[in-house]
Amino acid sequence: MRERNFAYAVGRIRALETKLFDRARIERLSEASGLNEVISGLAESEYGPAIANLKDPAQFENALNAELARVIKLVSDLADGASELMVFVYRYDLLNLKLILKTENGNPTGLSRLGNWDPDWLVQKLNENDLTDLPEVFRQAINRSKEAFKATGDTQEIDRIMDEAWFSYGYQTLKEGISSLLFNWWVALIDLTNLRTFIRLRIIGSGFGELQRFFVDNGTINIDDFKELWDQTNEKIAVWLGNTNYSKLLAEGTASIISLTQLEREYDNFLLDLIASAKMVALGIEPLVGYLLAKENEVKLLRIILVGKANQLTNPEIKERLRRAYA
């Protein structure tokens, strides 16, 4: 059943993967003389139709979102709405839910159209308190978020509760799914999210209680490990990290545990390397998810370049922010 369901879809994905930007092409764009030259380079790619609709090069974000929306619809259709794929798409719905919950009049601006649910529909459902069409875990999280925000006035509580729901939903869905690769990727996402929170809170001087507050369950690194490390030196944390599954984060020494910019880059690289093995799967759903994540990574790389050019950063400044490419 699995092979019959995804054989055609994987064939389509294999053809599309050849059009992804490789590292050489990304670097050429990063070396362009300015924003207009990057836009011209994108016009000759899959981004061409979206670029053609731009009235102003500075509106490049519209083109990036249009291309990403096209890809999300494509892979969602190819997967026939398979839950193993949709958990990744729900991240955009999660952003919308947070915005709606944080807006006093319940009608925020800047909602994403990349998710599974139409944002206008979501606004209507939340304003009418009609949550029956949403997954149970999200219904519960929305109600808890409303109660927590009413009691504390702290929008971070909305972020915490909704993030917790999304991570939990993805964990349960992929644990019960057909792909150990996707499940292991999700567990790594949880671990790296907790590690990023740990590093960020140490850098800004917060107490351990804040890590307990935002800690995401179901990873392989438990809260007690972080508690033991909380007051340790960066060198000792690096030694500990080197003995975990995430030693690759130390590719450039201790930089990734003292610099959030470096950590974010290595975080993305690790997850991209992990999903790259989806290329070796012949007939499963993994190549569809892999292609979606690859496209998201590509858009992130292009955004770094475009924003850098728009703000007149030097080529070295742009390159130090770039992640690896999937292709």
N, C-alpha and C positions, 0 to 999 in steps of 0.2 A: 504493500500500500504506500509506504513511504517513497519508494523509488518511482512508482507510477504518478504520484501526486506532484513531485518536484522535478522530474526529468526535463520537461519542456522549459520550466522556469530556470533551471540551472544552465541550460543551453543558451538562453537569452542573456543571463548574467555573464557567462564566459565571454560573449561578444562585447558586452558593455565594459567589462574590466579592461579591455584593450584601449579604451578611450580615456581611462583615468590618467591624470597627470603624474608622470614619474618625477623623481627627484631632480633630474637634469632640467626638466621643463619648469618646475617650480623655481629653481635657482635662476634660470634665465629671466623669468618674470621679476624676481626680486632684484635683479640687476638693471631693470628698465630705467630709463632716464626720468620717468615721472608717471603720474597717475594715468594720463592719456595713453601712454605707450602700453601700460598694463591692460587697459580696457581694450585697446586695439588687438592685443594678443589673445584676449579672451573671446573676441568676436569671431575668431577662426576655430573655435572649439564648440563643445556641446552647449556652452553658455551663450552662443551666438544669438539665438532668438530672443533671449532675455536682454542681452546687451543692446540689441537693435531697438528695443522699446524704451531705452533710457533717453530722457531729454537732457539730462545733465550727468556727466561722469561722476560727480560727487554723490549721486544717488545709487551707487554701486550695490548697496545693501539690498535694494529691491531686486536686482538681477540675481544675486546670490540666493535669496529666499525663493525666487521663482524657480530656479534650477533645482534647489533642494526639494521644493514642493512637488515638482515633476517626478523626481526620483522616488520620493516617499509614496506617491500614488502608484507608480509603476510597480515597486516591490510589494506593496500591500495587495495590489491586484494579482500579481504573480503568486503570492503566498496564499491567496484566497482568504485573507484576514486571519491567518494562523496566529494563535496566541503567542507563540514563541517569537514572532516578529513584532507583534503589536505592543509588547511590553516596552520595546525600544522607542516606538512612536509615541507612546503615552507620556514621554518626558516633556513633550511640547504641550500636551494637555495639562500636565502638572503645573507648568509655568503659568498657564492661563487661569487655572483654578486658584493659584496663589494670588495673582493680581486681582481677581474678582473678590476674593475674600478680604483683601487688604483695602479695597476701595469702599468708602463710606456709602456712596450712592449706588454701589453695585453695578456700575457701568464704566469700567476702566477703559483707557485708551492703550494702544500698543499691544493688543492681544495678537498672539501668533496664529497663523492659519496653516501651520505645519502639522498640527495634531490630528487625531482620529475624529474628534468631535468639533463641529462647527462652533466657533467661539460665541457667535450670537445666540446659538441654541444653549450653550453652557450658561451664559449670562441669564437667559430667561429661566432656565431650570433652577439655578441657585436663588434667583430673586423670588421665585414662586415656591422655593423649598420643595421642589419635586425632583427627588434624586433617584427615583425608582429605576431609571434606565442606566445608571452608573454601576460599576462593580461594587460589591458590598464593602470591600476594603476602603474604597474611596468615599463611599457614603459615610462610613463611620468616621473617617479622618476629617471630612468636611464638618461634621457635627462637633467633633472634638476641637477642631480649630476654632470654630465659632465660639464655643464655650471658653476656651483658653484665652482667646483675644478679648472677649467680653470681661473676663476676670482680671487680666493683666495689662491689656492695652499694648502688648508687646507683639509686633508683627513677626519677630523671629520665632515665636511659638507656632505661627501658621507655617512658616518654612519648615520647622523641625517636624511637625506632625505630618505634613503632606509628603515630605521627603521620606519619612519613615514608612508611610503607606506604600509609596512607589517601590522602594527597595524591597519591602516585604512581599508585595504583589509579584514583582519580578522573580524573587527567590523561589516562591512557591510554584509559580507557573513553570519556570525552567527546571525546577527539581522534578516536577511531574511530567516534563516534556520528553522529547525524543532525542535531545542532543546534550551529551555530556560536555562538549566544547562550550556551548552557550551557557550552561550552568556554571562551569568553572570560570568563564569570563565574568559572569555576574558576581560570583564570590570574590574574584579579584577586584572588581569595581568597588565592592563594599569595603574590602581591606584598604584599598588605596584612598578611598574617600575618608575613612577613619584616620589613616596616616596623614593625609593632607590637613585634616582638622587639627590633629595633634601638633604638627609642625607649625601651623598658622597660629594656634593659641599660644604656643611657647614663644614665638617671635613677638607677639603683641603683649605678652606678659600676663595673660589670663590665668586663672586658677584651674586646678584639675577638675573642679566641679562643672566647668563649662564643657569639658570633653565628655564627662558623664552625661550631660544634658543632650548633646548632639550625637552621641555615639550610635552607630548603626549596627544592629544585631545581625548574626548569621555569617560573619566573616570567619577566617581562620585565626585571626589575631584577636585575643579577647581583651577586655578592658583592664584586667589585672596586669597584662604585659605592659600596657601604656602607663599604668600607675607606677610600676617599678622604674620605668624610664623617665618619668616626669622631671625629676630633679638631676638627672644624669647629664654629663657633658655631651656635646655633639659628637665627639670622638667615640664615646661608648655607645651612643645611639647608632652610629655608623657600623660599629662592630656587630651589634645586635641585628641590624638590618641586613648585613652581609651574610648572616646565617639563616635568613628567611627565604621564601620564594621570590622575594622582591629585591634581591641583591643587584639586579640590573639598574636599579635606580641610582646606584653609586657609580655609574659609568664614568663620571667626572669627579670622583672623590666625594667629599662631604658637601659639595655645593648644593646638592638637592635637598639637604636637610637644614640649610641656613638661608636659602633663597627661594621664595615662593615662585618666582619666574622660572627658575631652573627646575623646581619640583613639578610644576604644572607641565613643563615640556617632557620630562622623563615619565611622568604619570601617563600622558597621552601616548608616548612612544611604547610604553609597556603594554598598554591595552591594545594598541594597533598591532604590535608583534604577536600578541596572543590570538587575536581574531584572524591573523593572516593565514593560519593553518586551515581556515575554511576553504582556501583555494585548492586544497588537496582532497576535499570531500566531493565525490562524484555526483551524488543524487539526493542529498539531504537539503534541509532548509538553511543550513549554515552558510552556503554561498550567498543567499539572499540577504541575510543579516550582515555578513561580511561586506557586501557591496554597499549596503546602506551606511554602515559605519565608516567605510572608506570614503564615501562621498561626503559625509559630514566632516571627516578629517580634511578632505580636500578643500571644502568651503572654508574651514577654519584657517587653513594655510593661505588661501587667497585673501581672506579678510585681513590677516596679519599684514600681508604685502600691500593691499589697497589702503588700509588705514595708515600704514607706515609712509606710503608715498603721499597720501593726502596731508600728512603732518610733517612732511619733508624730513623724515628720518634718514640717516645714512644707510647705505647698503649693509654694512656690518651690523648696525643696530637692528635691522630687519631680520637678517639671517640668524642672529643669535636667538630669536624668538621662534624660529621655524621648527616644526616637528618633522618626523619622517613621513614619507609618502607610502601609500599602500601598494602602488603599482611597482 
